[in-house]
Amino acid sequence: MKTLPSLLPLVGPDFGAVGGSSQLRAIVGALLTYGLIVSVLMVIICAATWAIGSANGSWQTASKGKTGLFVALGGAVLTGGALAWANWLLDVGATL
């Protein structure tokens, strides 16, 4: 009967079975690029809506524009952070 320390080298994940991290990195990068483009466009649109609503005295339109601006900024931050997080996970997975 083998002891536990002699069995440990036999136990582990098979990273050769899963390939394509470079393709996954390219796909994630492309999707996040589109996400950032949409977020930036929404920031521009919502800022313009907020400015026009405030200039015309429409507090409801200004409020909706301000809310949309903060949501778009949050989406841009989360999308940018997701790229860094995905790259970190892929790098950690490669070293295991």
Accessible surface in RSA format (square Angstrom, percent):
REM  Atomic radii and reference values for relative SASA: ProtOr
REM  Chains: A
REM  Algorithm: Lee & Richards
REM  Probe-radius: 1.40
REM  Slices: 20
REM RES _ NUM      All-atoms   Total-Side   Main-Chain    Non-polar    All polar
REM                ABS   REL    ABS   REL    ABS   REL    ABS   REL    ABS   REL
RES MET A   1   239.63 124.1 152.62 101.0  87.01 207.2 131.20 111.5 108.43 143.7
RES LYS A   2   136.52  66.6 115.02  70.6  21.50  51.2  77.76  70.0  58.76  62.6
RES THR A   3    90.70  64.5  83.18  84.3   7.52  17.9  76.07 102.2  14.62  22.1
RES LEU A   4   123.98  69.0 116.88  83.6   7.10  17.8 118.09  82.9   5.89  15.8
RES PRO A   5    98.09  71.5  87.23  79.5  10.86  39.5  87.97  72.6  10.12  62.9
RES SER A   6    57.02  48.2  38.02  50.7  19.00  43.8  46.22  98.4  10.80  15.1
RES LEU A   7    69.76  38.8  69.71  49.9   0.04   0.1  69.71  49.0   0.04   0.1
RES LEU A   8   107.58  59.9  99.42  71.1   8.16  20.5  99.66  70.0   7.91  21.3
RES PRO A   9   113.07  82.4  73.34  66.9  39.74 144.4  85.87  70.9  27.20 169.1
RES LEU A  10   129.03  71.9  95.98  68.7  33.05  83.1  99.24  69.7  29.79  80.2
RES VAL A  11   115.47  76.0  94.22  85.3  21.25  51.2  98.04  85.2  17.43  47.3
RES GLY A  12    56.74  70.0   0.00   N/A  56.74  70.0  25.11  68.9  31.63  70.8
RES PRO A  13   102.29  74.5  72.75  66.3  29.54 107.4  83.70  69.1  18.59 115.5
RES ASP A  14   104.90  73.5  86.35  85.9  18.55  43.9  38.04  89.5  66.86  66.7
RES PHE A  15    96.69  48.4  84.22  52.2  12.47  32.5  85.13  51.6  11.56  33.1
RES GLY A  16    74.72  92.1   0.00   N/A  74.72  92.1  40.26 110.5  34.46  77.2
RES ALA A  17    78.99  72.6  38.05  58.7  40.94  93.1  48.82  68.8  30.17  79.9
RES VAL A  18   122.12  80.4 105.64  95.6  16.48  39.7 108.51  94.3  13.61  36.9
RES GLY A  19    68.20  84.1   0.00   N/A  68.20  84.1  36.91 101.3  31.30  70.1
RES GLY A  20    36.48  45.0   0.00   N/A  36.48  45.0  18.33  50.3  18.15  40.6
RES SER A  21    64.20  54.3  57.39  76.6   6.81  15.7  28.33  60.3  35.87  50.3
RES SER A  22    77.86  65.8  67.37  89.9  10.49  24.2  52.06 110.9  25.80  36.1
RES GLN A  23   111.61  62.4 107.72  78.7   3.89   9.3  56.50 120.3  55.12  41.8
RES LEU A  24    87.54  48.8  85.54  61.2   2.00   5.0  86.89  61.0   0.66   1.8
RES ARG A  25    88.63  37.2  83.31  42.5   5.32  12.7  45.37  62.0  43.26  26.2
RES ALA A  26    66.96  61.6  49.69  76.7  17.27  39.3  61.55  86.7   5.41  14.3
RES ILE A  27   101.37  57.7  97.04  72.3   4.34  10.5 101.22  72.9   0.15   0.4
RES VAL A  28    35.64  23.5  34.71  31.4   0.93   2.2  35.64  31.0   0.00   0.0
RES GLY A  29    20.34  25.1   0.00   N/A  20.34  25.1  18.98  52.1   1.36   3.1
RES ALA A  30    50.65  46.6  41.32  63.8   9.32  21.2  48.61  68.5   2.04   5.4
RES LEU A  31   116.57  64.9 109.25  78.2   7.32  18.4 109.29  76.8   7.28  19.6
RES LEU A  32    27.34  15.2  27.24  19.5   0.09   0.2  27.34  19.2   0.00   0.0
RES THR A  33    73.47  52.3  71.00  72.0   2.47   5.9  49.05  65.9  24.42  36.9
RES TYR A  34   147.12  68.7 146.56  83.4   0.56   1.5  98.80  74.3  48.32  59.6
RES GLY A  35    25.80  31.8   0.00   N/A  25.80  31.8  23.66  64.9   2.14   4.8
RES LEU A  36    61.16  34.1  60.96  43.6   0.20   0.5  61.16  43.0   0.00   0.0
RES ILE A  37    89.00  50.6  85.61  63.8   3.38   8.1  88.78  63.9   0.22   0.6
RES VAL A  38    89.48  58.9  89.18  80.7   0.30   0.7  89.48  77.7   0.00   0.0
RES SER A  39    13.39  11.3  10.70  14.3   2.70   6.2   2.70   5.7  10.70  15.0
RES VAL A  40    80.98  53.3  80.51  72.9   0.47   1.1  80.98  70.4   0.00   0.0
RES LEU A  41    95.05  52.9  95.05  68.0   0.00   0.0  95.05  66.8   0.00   0.0
RES MET A  42    81.75  42.3  81.75  54.1   0.00   0.0  59.40  50.5  22.35  29.6
RES VAL A  43    33.79  22.2  33.79  30.6   0.00   0.0  33.79  29.4   0.00   0.0
RES ILE A  44   104.34  59.4  99.57  74.2   4.77  11.5 102.87  74.1   1.47   4.0
RES ILE A  45    98.44  56.0  95.00  70.8   3.44   8.3  98.08  70.6   0.36   1.0
RES CYS A  46    12.68   9.6  12.27  13.7   0.41   1.0   0.41   1.0  12.27  13.2
RES ALA A  47    40.38  37.1  35.63  55.0   4.75  10.8  36.22  51.0   4.16  11.0
RES ALA A  48    48.21  44.3  40.00  61.7   8.22  18.7  47.48  66.9   0.74   2.0
RES THR A  49    48.00  34.1  44.46  45.1   3.54   8.4  30.61  41.1  17.40  26.3
RES TRP A  50    79.46  31.9  79.46  38.5   0.00   0.0  67.97  36.2  11.49  18.6
RES ALA A  51    61.57  56.6  48.54  74.9  13.03  29.6  57.60  81.1   3.97  10.5
RES ILE A  52   107.43  61.1 105.41  78.5   2.02   4.9 107.43  77.4   0.00   0.0
RES GLY A  53     1.58   2.0   0.00   N/A   1.58   2.0   1.58   4.3   0.00   0.0
RES SER A  54    66.20  55.9  40.29  53.8  25.92  59.7  38.32  81.6  27.89  39.1
RES ALA A  55    89.07  81.9  46.25  71.4  42.82  97.4  58.09  81.8  30.98  82.1
RES ASN A  56   115.11  79.4  80.16  77.5  34.95  84.1  24.91  60.0  90.19  87.2
RES GLY A  57    61.47  75.8   0.00   N/A  61.47  75.8  35.86  98.4  25.61  57.4
RES SER A  58    43.60  36.8  35.30  47.1   8.30  19.1  29.78  63.4  13.82  19.4
RES TRP A  59   189.26  76.0 182.03  88.1   7.23  17.0 158.60  84.6  30.66  49.7
RES GLN A  60   112.29  62.8 109.94  80.3   2.35   5.6  26.53  56.5  85.75  65.0
RES THR A  61    56.10  39.9  52.06  52.8   4.04   9.6  31.20  41.9  24.90  37.6
RES ALA A  62    11.06  10.2  11.03  17.0   0.03   0.1  11.06  15.6   0.00   0.0
RES SER A  63    50.28  42.5  47.99  64.0   2.29   5.3  16.55  35.2  33.73  47.3
RES LYS A  64   157.29  76.7 148.70  91.2   8.59  20.5  92.90  83.6  64.39  68.6
RES GLY A  65     2.99   3.7   0.00   N/A   2.99   3.7   2.86   7.8   0.13   0.3
RES LYS A  66    85.00  41.5  85.00  52.2   0.00   0.0  28.27  25.4  56.73  60.4
RES THR A  67    80.08  57.0  76.55  77.6   3.54   8.4  57.49  77.2  22.60  34.2
RES GLY A  68    20.54  25.3   0.00   N/A  20.54  25.3  18.29  50.2   2.25   5.0
RES LEU A  69    20.93  11.7  20.93  15.0   0.00   0.0  20.93  14.7   0.00   0.0
RES PHE A  70   117.67  58.9 108.74  67.4   8.94  23.3 109.18  66.2   8.50  24.3
RES VAL A  71   105.59  69.5  96.56  87.4   9.04  21.8 102.23  88.8   3.36   9.1
RES ALA A  72     9.86   9.1   2.12   3.3   7.74  17.6   9.69  13.6   0.17   0.5
RES LEU A  73    79.45  44.2  79.25  56.7   0.20   0.5  79.36  55.7   0.09   0.2
RES GLY A  74    31.87  39.3   0.00   N/A  31.87  39.3  30.93  84.9   0.94   2.1
RES GLY A  75    27.22  33.6   0.00   N/A  27.22  33.6  25.23  69.2   1.99   4.5
RES ALA A  76    21.54  19.8  17.91  27.6   3.63   8.3  18.22  25.7   3.32   8.8
RES VAL A  77   109.40  72.0  99.53  90.1   9.87  23.8 106.36  92.4   3.04   8.2
RES LEU A  78   135.99  75.7 129.41  92.6   6.58  16.5 131.02  92.0   4.97  13.4
RES THR A  79    23.91  17.0  20.41  20.7   3.50   8.3   5.63   7.6  18.28  27.6
RES GLY A  80    30.86  38.1   0.00   N/A  30.86  38.1  21.93  60.2   8.93  20.0
RES GLY A  81    39.05  48.2   0.00   N/A  39.05  48.2  33.30  91.4   5.74  12.9
RES ALA A  82    36.87  33.9  31.29  48.3   5.58  12.7  34.96  49.2   1.91   5.1
RES LEU A  83    62.26  34.7  62.26  44.5   0.00   0.0  62.26  43.7   0.00   0.0
RES ALA A  84    65.75  60.5  53.85  83.1  11.90  27.1  60.59  85.3   5.16  13.7
RES TRP A  85   157.88  63.4 152.85  74.0   5.03  11.8 143.11  76.3  14.77  24.0
RES ALA A  86    20.63  19.0  17.78  27.4   2.85   6.5  20.38  28.7   0.26   0.7
RES ASN A  87    46.74  32.2  46.74  45.2   0.00   0.0  14.22  34.2  32.52  31.4
RES TRP A  88   144.91  58.2 141.02  68.3   3.89   9.1 121.10  64.6  23.81  38.6
RES LEU A  89    78.85  43.9  71.25  51.0   7.61  19.1  71.52  50.2   7.33  19.7
RES LEU A  90    32.10  17.9  25.51  18.2   6.59  16.6  27.58  19.4   4.53  12.2
RES ASP A  91    76.04  53.3  73.54  73.2   2.50   5.9  26.16  61.6  49.87  49.7
RES VAL A  92    53.65  35.3  52.11  47.2   1.54   3.7  53.65  46.6   0.00   0.0
RES GLY A  93    26.51  32.7   0.00   N/A  26.51  32.7  23.37  64.1   3.14   7.0
RES ALA A  94    87.81  80.7  46.00  71.0  41.81  95.1  57.72  81.3  30.09  79.7
RES THR A  95   115.20  81.9  80.64  81.8  34.56  82.4  74.72 100.4  40.48  61.2
RES LEU A  96   140.02  78.0  95.48  68.3  44.54 112.0 119.16  83.7  20.86  56.1
END  Absolute sums over single chains surface
CHAIN  1 A     7302.7       5929.1       1373.6       5614.7       1688.0
END  Absolute sums over all chains
TOTAL          7302.7       5929.1       1373.6       5614.7       1688.0
